[in-house]
Amino acid sequence: MSVKIVATNRKARFNYDIKEKYEAGIELKGTEVKSIRKGKINISDGFASIDSGECYLKQVHISPYEQGNIFNIDPMRVRKLLLHKSEINYLIGQTMQKGFSLIPLSVYFKNGRVKVEIGLCQGKKNYDKRYDMAKKDADMKIKRAIKEFNNR
């Protein structure tokens, strides 16, 4: 099982507390797969929504393929995510709660197919972000001190 990560959403991991993760297929047309293979995808502003029992990926930009000419498609179009019905029903219930949203975390190829990892996320408050940054800084200082102590 080969997995090749094409894009990650680092901003999502900073701005949101990720409760659960789901792997979803994505419905693509024409030259979009070739463009994704070259890494021409931006998921940082993207989100997923559930409309009439279907899950859709919105605000994700896939740049047009250079050799695609007339076969290129609108880069910001809404794309359908392929999830099981039971997962969609569960996500409908969860996103109805205040503060929960579906955010794409990464796009990758798995056995030649494009997959999107979406997370059920809850927005962090500013003090949570500051706490995470302080914790990360403290961990780096500890690692640096241990490394310095071991090099003596």
N, C-alpha and C positions, 0 to 999 in steps of 0.2 A: 504494500500500500504506500504509494509515493504521494507526498504532499509538498507542493511548492507554493509558498506564501507570496502573493503578488502585492497586496496592500494591507496596511494595518491602520487602525484609527487610534492613535496615541492620545488624542484629545478626549476621546470618550472615556478612556481609563482614568483621566485626571478629573473630568467634570461629572462623572456618574459613578455611583456605587452599583456594581454589576451583581445582580442576584442570581440569575440563571443564564445559561448559554444554550443556543440551539444552532444546529447546522441545517441550512436550507439550500436547496438548489435555486438557480436563478434562470428565468426564461429570457434568453438572449436571441437577437436576430442578426443574421448576416455577418458582417465584419466585426461585430462587437467582441467576439472571442479572440480574434487576431489582435485587436487593439489591447485587450486585457493581457494577453500573453506578453506584449511589449511593456506592460506595466503602466499603461496610459489610463489609469482609473483613479478617481478622487472620491473617497468615501467620508471625508472629514465632516461634511455638512449634512450627510445623509441620515435618514430615519426610515423606519418601516411603519406602516399603518394597516389596519385591518378594516376593509370596506366590503360589506355584503358577503361575508364568509370567505373572503380571499385576502391574502397578505401581499402587500405591494411595497416595493422599495422606491423611495422618492428622494429627490435632490442629490442623486449620485451621478457624477459626471464621468462618462466614458468618451474619451477623445475619439474623433473620427479616424479611421484607418487611412494611412497615406495613400495606399494603392486601391482604396475602396471606390473611388469616384462616385458613380451614381448609386451604388449600393449602400452608401453610408446613411446612417439613421440619426435622428435628433439625439445629441449627446445627453440631454437632460430628461429623456422620456421616462415615464413611470414603468418599472419592470416588475413582473409578477414573481413572487417568491414561492417555491414549491415546498410546502410543509404538509404533514399529515393532518387530517381533519381534527383529530383529537388534540393535537398541539395547538391548532388555530383556535379551537373552542376554549382551551385553557388560557391562551394568551388574551383572548377577548375579555375573559373574566378578570385577569390580572391588570390589563391596561385600563379597565374602567375605574380602578382604584386611583386615588389622587397621587400624582407624582410619578407614576410608572410610565415608561415609554420603551419602544423598541429601537435600538441603535445598532447599526452594523459595526462589528468590531474588526473583522478582517475578511479579505477575499483571497481565496486560494484555489489551486487546482488539486483535485483528488481523483486519481485514476483517470486523468484526462478530462474531467468535468469541472466546471466552475462552481464553487460552493461559496456561500456567504455565512459567516458566523455572526448571528445576531444575538444581542444580549437584552434581557429584560432588566432595565436599569432604572434607578431612582436617582434624581439629581442631588448632588452634594451641596451643602451649604458652604459659605466662604470659610467658616471656622474649621470645617472638616478638611478642606483643601490645605489650609495652613498647617493643621495638625499632621497631615500626610507628608507635607514638604519637610516639616521639622523632624519627623520620624526618619525619613529618608536621609536627611542631613546627619542625624545622630548615628545612624547605621554606618554611613560612610566614614565618619570620624572613628568609630570603633574599629572598623576593618583596617583603616590606615594605622591606628595605634597598634593593633595586633601584628600587622605586617612589619612595622618598625621595630617592635619588641622581638620578633622572630629573626630579624636580620642582624641583631647584635651579636 
